[in-house]
Amino acid sequence: MSPTYAAHIVTSDAVALGDPEILVMTSPDEPGLIASYPLAADEAPEDVLAANGWRVTSGDTPAVEKGYRIVEVESVDWEQIVKHVTFAKAQAEIEAGRRDLAWRTVLRDAMRAGGSATRLAGAAGVSRERVYQIRDGRR
């Protein structure tokens, strides 16, 4: 038996849910995003899912609200899905690195501008010792 996942389908009929898209999650109520696919107004969600290696396994599902429903899906192309999540993971790691660099730079600059190590440590959620390490360029 193949594992199943939850595809959250948001169409243009949805109110205040953002742009139309399909979010494939680890389960209906968990935040484990596997993939996100844009959904054009003239596209059938099942076709978008199929083009990206998924098959809908649940029948007709009731809408959670207008323009939003959750369907069960399974993989029909593991290699395609693994490539997609590997790319997304690499992008997230790059973004995390950028944010970490920005955090360290601002903390270092704040210390060099005479900021209180105790107050900055509290604001950053780290120890005073860690603030001094960052100020001095130590990992």
Contacts in CASP RR format, 6 or more apart in sequence:
PFRMAT RR
TARGET T0000
AUTHOR 0000-0000-0000
METHOD contacts of the structure
MODEL  1
MSPTYAAHIVTSDAVALGDPEILVMTSPDEPGLIASYPLAADEAPEDVLA
ANGWRVTSGDTPAVEKGYRIVEVESVDWEQIVKHVTFAKAQAEIEAGRRD
LAWRTVLRDAMRAGGSATRLAGAAGVSRERVYQIRDGRR
2 74 0 8 1.000
2 75 0 8 1.000
3 74 0 8 1.000
3 75 0 8 1.000
4 57 0 8 1.000
4 72 0 8 1.000
4 73 0 8 1.000
4 74 0 8 1.000
5 24 0 8 1.000
5 25 0 8 1.000
5 26 0 8 1.000
5 27 0 8 1.000
5 34 0 8 1.000
5 54 0 8 1.000
5 72 0 8 1.000
5 73 0 8 1.000
5 74 0 8 1.000
6 24 0 8 1.000
6 25 0 8 1.000
6 26 0 8 1.000
6 27 0 8 1.000
6 28 0 8 1.000
6 70 0 8 1.000
6 71 0 8 1.000
6 72 0 8 1.000
6 73 0 8 1.000
7 22 0 8 1.000
7 23 0 8 1.000
7 24 0 8 1.000
7 25 0 8 1.000
7 45 0 8 1.000
7 49 0 8 1.000
7 54 0 8 1.000
7 56 0 8 1.000
7 70 0 8 1.000
7 71 0 8 1.000
7 72 0 8 1.000
7 73 0 8 1.000
8 22 0 8 1.000
8 23 0 8 1.000
8 24 0 8 1.000
8 25 0 8 1.000
8 28 0 8 1.000
8 68 0 8 1.000
8 69 0 8 1.000
8 70 0 8 1.000
9 22 0 8 1.000
9 39 0 8 1.000
9 45 0 8 1.000
9 67 0 8 1.000
9 68 0 8 1.000
9 69 0 8 1.000
9 70 0 8 1.000
9 71 0 8 1.000
10 17 0 8 1.000
10 18 0 8 1.000
10 19 0 8 1.000
10 20 0 8 1.000
10 21 0 8 1.000
10 22 0 8 1.000
10 23 0 8 1.000
10 39 0 8 1.000
10 67 0 8 1.000
10 68 0 8 1.000
11 20 0 8 1.000
11 39 0 8 1.000
11 41 0 8 1.000
11 45 0 8 1.000
11 67 0 8 1.000
11 68 0 8 1.000
12 20 0 8 1.000
12 41 0 8 1.000
12 67 0 8 1.000
13 66 0 8 1.000
13 67 0 8 1.000
14 20 0 8 1.000
14 65 0 8 1.000
14 66 0 8 1.000
14 67 0 8 1.000
14 68 0 8 1.000
15 65 0 8 1.000
15 66 0 8 1.000
15 67 0 8 1.000
17 67 0 8 1.000
17 68 0 8 1.000
19 38 0 8 1.000
20 38 0 8 1.000
20 39 0 8 1.000
20 40 0 8 1.000
20 41 0 8 1.000
21 36 0 8 1.000
21 37 0 8 1.000
21 38 0 8 1.000
21 39 0 8 1.000
22 36 0 8 1.000
22 37 0 8 1.000
22 39 0 8 1.000
22 45 0 8 1.000
22 48 0 8 1.000
22 49 0 8 1.000
23 33 0 8 1.000
23 35 0 8 1.000
23 36 0 8 1.000
24 33 0 8 1.000
24 34 0 8 1.000
24 35 0 8 1.000
24 36 0 8 1.000
24 37 0 8 1.000
24 49 0 8 1.000
24 54 0 8 1.000
24 73 0 8 1.000
25 31 0 8 1.000
25 32 0 8 1.000
25 33 0 8 1.000
25 34 0 8 1.000
26 32 0 8 1.000
26 34 0 8 1.000
28 70 0 8 1.000
34 81 0 8 1.000
34 85 0 8 1.000
35 52 0 8 1.000
35 81 0 8 1.000
35 84 0 8 1.000
35 85 0 8 1.000
35 88 0 8 1.000
37 48 0 8 1.000
37 49 0 8 1.000
37 52 0 8 1.000
39 45 0 8 1.000
39 48 0 8 1.000
45 71 0 8 1.000
46 56 0 8 1.000
49 55 0 8 1.000
49 56 0 8 1.000
49 73 0 8 1.000
50 76 0 8 1.000
52 80 0 8 1.000
52 81 0 8 1.000
52 84 0 8 1.000
53 75 0 8 1.000
53 76 0 8 1.000
53 77 0 8 1.000
53 80 0 8 1.000
53 81 0 8 1.000
54 73 0 8 1.000
54 74 0 8 1.000
54 75 0 8 1.000
54 76 0 8 1.000
54 81 0 8 1.000
55 73 0 8 1.000
55 74 0 8 1.000
55 75 0 8 1.000
55 76 0 8 1.000
56 71 0 8 1.000
56 72 0 8 1.000
56 73 0 8 1.000
57 71 0 8 1.000
57 72 0 8 1.000
57 73 0 8 1.000
57 74 0 8 1.000
58 71 0 8 1.000
58 72 0 8 1.000
59 71 0 8 1.000
61 69 0 8 1.000
61 70 0 8 1.000
61 71 0 8 1.000
62 69 0 8 1.000
63 69 0 8 1.000
64 70 0 8 1.000
75 81 0 8 1.000
103 124 0 8 1.000
104 134 0 8 1.000
104 137 0 8 1.000
107 120 0 8 1.000
107 124 0 8 1.000
107 131 0 8 1.000
107 134 0 8 1.000
107 135 0 8 1.000
108 134 0 8 1.000
108 135 0 8 1.000
108 137 0 8 1.000
110 120 0 8 1.000
111 117 0 8 1.000
111 120 0 8 1.000
111 131 0 8 1.000
111 132 0 8 1.000
111 134 0 8 1.000
111 135 0 8 1.000
112 135 0 8 1.000
117 128 0 8 1.000
117 131 0 8 1.000
117 132 0 8 1.000
118 128 0 8 1.000
120 131 0 8 1.000
121 127 0 8 1.000
121 128 0 8 1.000
121 130 0 8 1.000
121 131 0 8 1.000
124 130 0 8 1.000
124 131 0 8 1.000
126 134 0 8 1.000
133 139 0 8 1.000
END
